[in-house]
Amino acid sequence: MSHKLSITSEIGTLKSLLVHSPDSGLGKVVPSKAQDWLFEDIVHLETIRRHEYDYYTKLLLYFLDPSKIKGRLAEIDALEADRSFYKPESEQFFASDKVIELQWLLAEVLGDKDIHSKLVASVSAIEGCTYEVQDQLQQYSPVELAKTFVSGTSSNRDLLFAPIPNFIFTRDIGITIKDHVLLNKPAKKARTREALLAKYIFFHHPLFKEYRNNIIELPESNHSFLMPEDEDERKVTLEGGDIMVVSDDHLLVGVSERTSPEAAVRITNMVFEKGLMEKVTIIRIPKKRDYMHIDTIFTQVKCDVWAMLGNFSRKAVKREDEDAIERILEIKKEEKIKILQFHKKCPDNPVSFESLEDLLVDISKNDLHCGSEVRFIYSGNNEFPYSAREQWTDSCNLLALKEGVVLGYDRNDKTTEAFKNAGFAIIHVKELLQELEAGTMDVHAMKDTLILMPSAELSRARGGFHCMSMPLCREAIGK
């Protein structure tokens, strides 16, 4: 049976998504290769799994697929010794069709002998494997092979090729636009295998059978193969963190360190040609590691509430020891954001926005028809140096489980304070899970809540819960 694809907002009640639990490859990232593999630091695998990401999995199941977890929390916690509940190869694996594990889907795809053989050949080619290793991989079972493709580790624990630690950031393998899936074109070589595995999953897994004609790949331009290596602006590169579906007729596309202007042009033309969108807003942000994607500088919380980095605000970031003149000069030194909105009916006459706030207010008022005042919750409460520190640890990279109920890291204290000042309830995931299990709290009754997630190790991987999710289906806003 195919899975329903329907994304028309960033905040409609989440019904299904793709995730990937941290695998053993994360524990093999070494300092000398960390930045090549797009990590700022090495992380402690057991902490990131048991004490951080596993809470995310349990919370998602309570919200999206409670039959898999309700009444079983004590039993699941008793399995913590080997984490069998979280492992796709285990008989105790949660196997949800709403909180969908990528490695589980990959193993099922590899059950087809023809796909098994083709994918072994493809991975072996891009990883430069010897013929002997390729022949060895052909002998693996689908479950073993899926695990090896993701972790880089063979069944006898040899490292056959590099891990793909960024696979936990499922947002970047593709993005659901209404009932279509736009696959990524990674800018960094470290993510090539991720893109290949995602392609096979979307084109061959039965969950997406009805949507195979709705899967979109961006081809390279005809002349791109003749351009010098440093001509990044003209290459087609795309990651999902730079795409946001903010309404049923409006798409945001970021141009960033990871998504090129050429890709933004192609996406805009493509969604207009397919009749998917009436408006596309291209947001060009500074090409800096600090920002990476547009979802590192803003995400949506409610129809009329946004979380964002104050650097791109009309308001200056407040610093206790600076005066007005100094603050103005600091703003002028900051690289500017450029925002152009293209309309399908008149693409030659784009509308420009002076600030990110102006754009987000326009979305809330004109796309989502909010009658109330649009509010902004700023990273680090818009106070220097907390604004920059907490943006680095993903204070703006929030995932909405439903309108007004979002996940964020517990280490971002000033941002949490800003949410509290804005009238949001604050609850830690450990407390929330106990209340959900006891029946003293109901997910359907929750509103205007920031759920704090443990984050000592996850935050060092440089991605928040918006990054660690690829929503497949959300209810339309208002339902």
C-alpha positions in Angstrom: 0.0 0.0 0.0 1.3 3.5 -0.9 1.8 6.1 1.7 -0.1 9.4 1.5 2.1 12.4 0.5 0.6 15.8 1.4 2.6 18.8 2.7 1.0 22.2 2.3 2.5 24.0 5.4 5.3 23.9 7.9 2.9 23.7 10.9 -0.1 21.5 10.1 -0.5 18.5 12.4 2.3 16.1 11.5 1.0 12.7 10.4 4.1 10.9 9.1 7.8 11.5 8.5 11.1 9.9 7.6 13.8 9.7 10.3 17.1 7.8 10.9 18.3 6.9 14.3 22.1 7.5 14.9 23.9 4.5 13.7 27.4 3.1 14.5 29.0 5.2 11.7 28.5 8.3 13.9 30.8 6.7 16.5 33.6 6.3 13.9 33.9 10.0 13.0 37.5 11.0 13.8 38.7 14.6 14.4 40.8 14.7 11.3 37.8 13.8 9.1 35.0 15.5 11.0 34.8 18.6 8.8 35.1 16.6 5.6 32.1 14.7 6.8 30.4 18.0 7.7 30.6 17.6 11.5 32.1 20.3 13.7 33.2 17.8 16.4 33.1 14.2 17.2 30.1 13.0 19.3 29.7 10.2 21.9 27.5 7.6 20.2 25.9 6.0 23.3 24.9 9.4 24.7 23.5 10.7 21.5 21.4 7.5 21.1 20.2 6.5 24.6 20.1 9.9 26.3 19.0 12.1 23.5 17.7 10.8 20.1 15.8 7.9 21.7 13.6 10.4 23.5 12.8 12.0 20.1 11.7 8.6 18.7 9.5 7.9 21.7 7.9 11.3 21.5 7.2 11.1 17.8 5.5 7.7 18.4 3.3 9.2 21.1 2.2 12.0 18.7 2.0 10.0 15.4 1.6 6.3 16.2 0.6 5.9 19.9 -0.4 2.2 19.4 3.3 1.4 19.1 4.2 2.8 22.5 1.3 3.7 24.7 1.3 1.4 27.8 4.7 0.0 26.8 7.1 2.7 28.1 8.4 0.6 31.0 8.8 -2.4 28.7 10.7 -0.4 26.1 12.9 1.1 28.7 13.7 -2.4 29.9 15.1 -3.2 26.4 17.5 -0.3 26.7 20.5 -2.7 27.3 20.6 -3.5 23.6 18.2 -0.8 22.2 16.4 -3.5 20.3 13.2 -1.3 20.1 15.1 1.2 17.9 17.1 -1.2 15.7 15.6 -2.0 12.2 17.3 -5.4 12.2 15.7 -6.4 15.5 12.5 -8.4 16.1 11.5 -5.8 18.7 11.9 -2.9 16.3 9.0 -0.5 16.5 8.4 -0.7 12.7 6.0 2.3 12.4 4.5 3.3 9.0 4.2 6.9 10.4 7.5 7.4 12.1 9.4 5.7 9.3 13.0 4.6 9.7 15.0 5.0 6.5 17.3 2.0 7.1 14.2 -0.2 7.5 12.9 1.0 4.1 16.3 0.5 2.5 16.4 -3.1 3.7 13.0 -3.8 2.3 14.0 -2.3 -1.1 17.1 -4.5 -1.1 14.9 -7.6 -0.9 14.5 -7.3 -4.6 17.5 -9.2 -6.1 17.8 -6.9 -9.1 17.9 -3.7 -7.0 20.3 -5.5 -4.5 22.7 -6.1 -7.3 22.4 -2.6 -8.9 22.8 -0.8 -5.6 25.9 -2.8 -4.6 27.4 -1.9 -8.0 26.5 1.7 -7.7 27.8 2.1 -4.1 30.9 0.2 -4.9 31.6 2.5 -7.9 31.2 5.8 -6.0 33.2 4.5 -3.0 36.0 3.0 -5.1 35.6 -0.5 -3.7 37.7 -3.4 -4.9 36.0 -6.2 -6.9 36.5 -8.5 -3.9 34.6 -6.1 -1.6 31.9 -5.7 -4.2 31.5 -9.5 -4.5 31.4 -9.7 -0.7 28.6 -7.2 -0.5 26.6 -9.1 -3.1 26.5 -12.0 -0.6 24.9 -9.9 2.2 21.3 -10.3 3.3 19.1 -7.2 2.7 19.2 -6.3 6.4 23.0 -6.7 6.6 23.5 -4.7 3.4 21.3 -1.8 4.5 23.2 -1.5 7.7 26.5 -1.6 5.9 25.5 1.0 3.3 24.5 3.4 6.1 27.3 2.8 8.6 30.1 1.9 6.2 30.8 -1.1 8.5 30.8 -4.8 7.3 29.1 -7.6 9.1 32.4 -8.5 10.8 32.8 -4.8 11.8 35.5 -3.8 9.3 35.1 -0.3 7.9 34.6 -0.8 4.1 34.0 2.8 3.3 33.3 6.1 5.1 30.2 6.4 7.2 27.4 8.8 6.3 26.8 10.5 9.7 24.6 13.2 8.1 22.0 10.5 7.3 20.3 11.5 10.6 19.4 14.8 8.9 16.7 13.3 6.8 15.3 16.8 5.8 18.2 17.1 3.4 17.7 14.0 1.4 14.5 15.4 -0.1 11.5 17.5 0.5 7.8 16.9 0.1 6.0 19.6 -1.9 2.2 18.8 -1.8 2.1 15.3 -3.3 5.6 15.5 -4.9 9.0 14.7 -3.6 12.0 16.8 -4.7 15.2 14.9 -4.3 18.4 16.6 -3.2 21.6 17.3 -5.2 24.3 17.4 -2.4 26.9 20.2 -2.6 29.3 18.1 -0.6 30.9 14.8 -1.6 30.3 13.4 1.9 26.5 13.2 1.1 26.7 11.5 -2.3 25.8 8.1 -1.0 22.9 9.5 1.0 21.4 10.9 -2.2 21.9 7.6 -4.0 20.2 5.5 -1.2 17.3 8.0 -1.0 16.7 7.8 -4.8 16.4 4.0 -4.6 14.0 4.2 -1.7 11.7 6.7 -3.3 11.7 5.1 -6.7 11.4 1.5 -5.5 9.7 1.2 -2.1 6.0 0.2 -2.3 5.2 3.0 0.2 5.7 5.5 -2.7 4.4 3.4 -5.5 1.6 5.7 -6.4 3.9 8.7 -6.4 6.7 7.5 -8.7 5.7 10.0 -11.4 5.8 12.7 -8.7 9.4 12.3 -7.8 11.5 15.2 -9.1 15.2 15.2 -9.8 17.1 18.3 -10.8 19.4 17.6 -13.8 22.7 19.4 -14.3 22.8 22.1 -16.9 24.2 21.0 -20.2 27.4 23.1 -19.9 28.0 22.4 -16.2 30.4 19.6 -17.0 32.7 22.0 -18.8 32.9 24.6 -16.0 35.8 24.9 -13.6 35.5 23.2 -10.2 35.2 26.5 -8.4 32.2 27.7 -10.4 29.8 26.8 -7.6 27.2 29.4 -8.5 26.4 27.7 -11.8 26.2 24.2 -10.5 22.9 22.6 -9.4 23.2 21.8 -5.7 20.2 21.5 -3.3 19.6 20.3 0.2 16.1 20.1 1.8 16.9 22.5 4.6 16.6 25.3 2.1 13.1 24.4 1.0 9.9 25.4 3.0 6.3 24.8 1.9 4.7 27.7 3.8 1.2 27.5 2.2 -0.6 25.5 -0.5 0.6 28.0 -3.1 3.8 29.5 -1.7 7.3 27.9 -1.6 10.4 29.3 0.0 13.8 28.5 -1.6 17.0 29.3 0.1 20.3 30.1 -1.7 23.0 29.3 0.8 26.2 27.4 1.4 24.5 24.2 0.2 21.9 25.3 -2.3 23.0 27.2 -5.5 21.3 30.0 -7.4 21.1 27.7 -10.4 19.1 25.2 -8.4 16.8 27.9 -7.1 16.1 29.0 -10.6 15.3 25.5 -11.7 13.1 24.8 -8.7 11.1 28.0 -9.4 10.5 27.2 -13.0 9.7 23.6 -12.2 7.0 24.2 -9.6 5.4 26.8 -11.9 5.4 24.5 -14.9 3.9 21.6 -12.8 1.3 23.9 -11.4 2.4 23.2 -7.8 2.8 26.8 -6.7 1.7 30.3 -7.5 4.5 32.0 -5.7 8.2 31.2 -5.0 10.3 33.4 -2.7 14.0 33.0 -3.1 16.0 34.0 0.0 19.7 34.5 -0.5 21.6 34.3 2.8 25.3 34.7 3.6 27.3 31.8 2.3 28.6 30.9 5.8 28.9 27.8 7.8 27.2 29.6 10.7 23.9 29.5 8.7 24.2 26.6 6.3 20.4 26.5 5.3 17.5 28.9 5.7 16.0 26.7 8.4 19.0 27.5 10.6 17.9 31.1 10.7 14.1 30.8 10.9 11.3 28.3 11.3 7.6 28.6 11.8 5.9 28.0 15.2 2.3 29.1 14.5 0.4 30.9 11.7 1.3 34.1 13.4 4.5 33.2 15.3 8.0 32.6 13.9 11.4 31.8 15.5 14.3 33.6 13.9 17.8 35.0 14.2 17.9 38.7 15.1 20.8 39.4 12.8 18.3 39.4 9.9 15.7 41.4 11.8 14.7 45.0 11.7 15.6 45.0 15.4 19.3 45.1 16.3 20.7 42.4 18.5 21.0 44.0 21.9 24.4 44.1 23.6 24.7 45.5 27.0 27.8 47.5 26.4 27.0 49.1 23.0 25.4 52.3 22.1 23.0 53.1 19.2 25.7 54.3 16.8 27.8 51.2 17.4 24.8 49.0 16.9 24.0 50.6 13.6 27.6 50.2 12.4 27.5 46.6 13.4 24.4 46.1 11.3 26.1 47.7 8.3 29.0 45.3 8.6 26.7 42.3 8.6 26.2 40.6 5.2 22.8 41.4 3.9 20.0 39.0 3.1 18.3 39.3 -0.3 14.7 38.3 -0.8 12.9 38.2 -4.1 9.4 36.8 -4.6 8.4 35.5 -8.1 4.8 35.1 -9.1 3.7 32.5 -11.7 1.6 35.0 -13.6 4.3 37.6 -13.9 7.8 36.0 -13.2 9.6 39.0 -14.8 8.4 41.4 -12.1 9.6 40.0 -8.7 8.6 41.6 -5.5 11.5 42.4 -3.1 11.4 42.5 0.7 13.6 44.7 2.8 13.9 42.2 5.8 13.1 38.7 6.7 10.5 39.9 9.1 8.7 41.7 6.3 8.5 38.5 4.3 7.3 36.4 7.3 4.6 39.0 8.2 3.5 38.9 4.6 3.2 35.1 4.7 1.2 35.1 7.9 -1.1 37.9 6.7 -1.6 37.2 3.0 -1.0 33.4 2.7 -2.3 32.2 6.0 -4.9 35.0 6.5 -3.9 35.8 10.1 -5.9 38.6 11.6 -3.7 38.8 14.7 -0.4 40.6 15.1 2.5 38.6 13.8 5.1 37.8 16.6 8.7 36.9 16.5 10.7 34.8 19.0 14.3 35.6 18.6 17.3 33.3 19.1 19.0 34.0 22.4 16.2 36.5 23.2 17.9 38.8 20.7 20.7 39.5 23.2 24.4 39.4 22.4 26.3 37.0 22.6 23.4 34.5 23.3 21.8 35.2 19.9 24.8 33.9 18.0 25.7 31.1 20.5 22.2 29.7 20.5 21.7 30.0 16.8 24.8 27.8 16.4 23.1 25.2 18.6 19.9 25.4 16.5 17.6 27.6 18.5 15.9 28.6 15.2 15.7 25.0 13.8 12.4 23.9 15.3 10.1 21.1 14.3 6.4 21.7 14.6 4.4 18.5 15.6 1.3 20.6 15.3 0.6 24.3 15.2 2.2 25.9 18.3 3.8 22.7 19.6 7.5 22.6 18.7 10.6 20.7 19.6 13.9 22.5 20.6 17.1 21.9 22.4 17.2 22.3 26.2 20.6 24.0 26.1 19.2 27.2 24.5 18.3 28.9 27.8 17.7 32.4 26.5 15.6 31.2 23.6 13.5 29.2 26.0 13.1 32.3 28.1 11.9 34.2 25.0 9.3 31.4 24.4 8.1 31.7 28.0 7.8 35.4 27.7 5.7 34.9 24.6 3.2 32.9 26.6 4.4 29.3 25.7 4.4 26.5 28.2 7.8 24.9 28.6 8.1 21.2 29.3 11.0 18.7 29.2 10.5 15.6 27.1 11.3 13.3 30.0 8.5 14.8 32.1 6.1 14.9 29.1 6.6 11.2 28.2 5.8 10.2 31.8 2.6 12.3 31.7 1.6 10.9 28.3 2.1 7.4 29.6 0.1 8.1 32.8 -2.7 9.7 30.8 -2.4 13.0 32.7 -1.6 14.8 29.4 -3.1 14.4 26.0 -1.3 15.3 22.8 -4.5 16.5 21.2 -5.0 19.0 24.0 -1.5 20.5 23.9 -1.1 24.0 22.5 1.5 26.7 22.6 4.2 24.5 24.0 8.0 24.3 23.6 9.2 20.8 24.3 12.8 20.7 25.4 14.9 17.9 24.2 18.3 16.8 25.7 21.0 18.1 23.4 24.6 17.9 24.7 25.7 15.7 21.9 23.0 16.2 19.2 23.7 19.9 19.1 27.4 19.2 18.3 26.2 17.5 15.1 25.0 21.0 13.9 21.4 20.3 13.2 18.1 20.6 15.1 14.8 18.6 14.8 13.8 20.4 11.7 16.9 19.0 10.1 16.2 15.5 11.6 12.9 15.1 10.0 11.5 14.7 6.5 7.7 15.2 6.8 5.7 13.2 4.3 2.2 14.2 5.4 0.6 17.0 7.5 -3.0 17.9 8.0 -4.1 21.1 6.2 -4.0 24.0 8.6 -7.2 24.5 10.5 -8.2 20.8 10.4 
